[in-house]
Amino acid sequence: MLSCKTLVRLAFLLAAIAVGCAAAAAHLLDGWLDSSHLHQWEVAARILFWHALGLWICGRGYRGPGNLMLVSTVIFCGSVLALSVGASSWLGVLAPIGGTGLIISWLWLAVAAPPG
């Protein structure tokens, strides 16, 4: 399992990647991708950013949920980004797996968070 310090560093890295993906959507991919694929790309960038913030939260001592969130974010966002630029359709089966992992990681945080 990754340390909390590593989770925080990876959170910042994912946030930077998310901003880069959003910039690519706004400046490079508009006109290159059809509207449906551009929308997929933008959704993946948005989810990536939100989960970078979630990973940062996990770096405050929630290693288990953080590790699950990291892996699930890479699976979900990676597959959606790849699909949006024309990757093989078999990657579509990975998105729900990653999405389920993201939901579970947030639920795990809800249970693990101290009361009050």
C-alpha positions as CSV (number, residue, x, y, z in Angstrom):
1,M,0.0,0.0,0.0
2,L,1.2,3.5,-0.8
3,S,2.0,5.9,2.0
4,C,-0.1,8.9,2.8
5,K,2.7,11.2,1.6
6,T,2.8,9.4,-1.7
7,L,-1.0,9.6,-2.0
8,V,-0.8,13.4,-1.6
9,R,2.0,13.7,-4.2
10,L,0.0,11.6,-6.6
11,A,-3.1,13.7,-5.9
12,F,-1.2,16.8,-7.0
13,L,0.1,15.0,-10.1
14,L,-3.4,13.9,-11.0
15,A,-4.8,17.4,-10.5
16,A,-2.1,18.7,-12.9
17,I,-3.0,16.0,-15.4
18,A,-6.7,16.9,-15.1
19,V,-6.0,20.6,-15.8
20,G,-3.9,19.6,-18.8
21,C,-6.7,17.4,-20.1
22,A,-9.2,20.2,-19.7
23,A,-6.9,22.6,-21.5
24,A,-6.4,20.0,-24.3
25,A,-10.2,19.8,-24.6
26,A,-10.6,23.5,-24.9
27,H,-7.7,24.2,-27.2
28,L,-6.6,21.1,-29.1
29,L,-9.4,18.6,-29.3
30,D,-12.3,20.9,-30.2
31,G,-12.8,20.3,-33.9
32,W,-10.7,17.1,-33.9
33,L,-13.1,15.1,-31.8
34,D,-16.9,14.9,-32.5
35,S,-19.1,16.4,-29.8
36,S,-19.8,13.1,-28.1
37,H,-16.2,12.1,-27.8
38,L,-15.2,15.6,-26.7
39,H,-17.9,15.4,-24.0
40,Q,-16.5,12.0,-22.9
41,W,-13.0,13.6,-22.6
42,E,-14.3,16.5,-20.6
43,V,-16.3,14.3,-18.2
44,A,-13.2,12.2,-17.6
45,A,-11.1,15.3,-17.0
46,R,-13.6,16.6,-14.5
47,I,-13.9,13.3,-12.7
48,L,-10.1,13.1,-12.6
49,F,-9.8,16.5,-11.0
50,W,-12.5,15.7,-8.3
51,H,-10.8,12.5,-7.5
52,A,-7.4,14.1,-7.3
53,L,-9.0,16.2,-4.5
54,G,-10.4,13.1,-3.0
55,L,-7.0,11.5,-3.0
56,W,-5.6,14.5,-1.3
57,I,-8.2,14.0,1.4
58,C,-7.2,10.4,1.7
59,G,-3.6,11.5,2.3
60,R,-4.7,12.7,5.7
61,G,-4.5,9.1,7.0
62,Y,-6.9,7.1,4.9
63,R,-4.5,4.8,3.1
64,G,-6.9,2.0,2.3
65,P,-9.6,4.2,0.6
66,G,-6.9,6.3,-0.9
67,N,-5.2,3.3,-2.6
68,L,-8.5,2.1,-3.9
69,M,-9.4,5.6,-5.1
70,L,-6.1,5.9,-6.9
71,V,-6.4,2.7,-8.8
72,S,-10.1,3.2,-9.6
73,T,-9.4,6.8,-10.8
74,V,-6.7,5.5,-13.2
75,I,-8.9,2.7,-14.5
76,F,-12.0,4.9,-14.9
77,C,-10.5,8.1,-16.3
78,G,-7.8,6.3,-18.3
79,S,-10.4,4.1,-20.0
80,V,-12.8,7.0,-20.8
81,L,-10.0,9.2,-22.0
82,A,-8.7,6.4,-24.2
83,L,-12.1,5.6,-25.6
84,S,-12.8,9.2,-26.4
85,V,-9.8,9.3,-28.7
86,G,-10.6,6.1,-30.5
87,A,-9.0,3.3,-28.4
88,S,-10.4,-0.2,-28.8
89,S,-14.0,-0.6,-27.5
90,W,-13.0,-3.4,-25.2
91,L,-11.7,-0.7,-22.8
92,G,-15.4,0.2,-22.2
93,V,-15.7,-2.7,-19.8
94,L,-13.1,-1.1,-17.5
95,A,-15.0,2.2,-16.9
96,P,-17.8,0.6,-14.8
97,I,-15.1,-1.3,-12.8
98,G,-13.3,1.9,-12.1
99,G,-16.5,3.7,-11.3
100,T,-17.6,1.1,-8.9
101,G,-14.2,1.3,-7.1
102,L,-14.6,5.1,-6.9
103,I,-18.0,4.7,-5.3
104,I,-16.7,2.1,-2.8
105,S,-13.7,4.3,-1.9
106,W,-16.0,7.2,-1.0
107,L,-18.3,4.9,1.0
108,W,-15.2,3.5,2.7
109,L,-14.2,7.1,3.6
110,A,-17.7,7.7,5.0
111,V,-17.3,4.7,7.3
112,A,-13.6,5.4,8.2
113,A,-14.0,9.1,9.0
114,P,-14.1,9.9,12.7
115,P,-17.5,10.9,14.1
116,G,-18.2,14.4,15.1
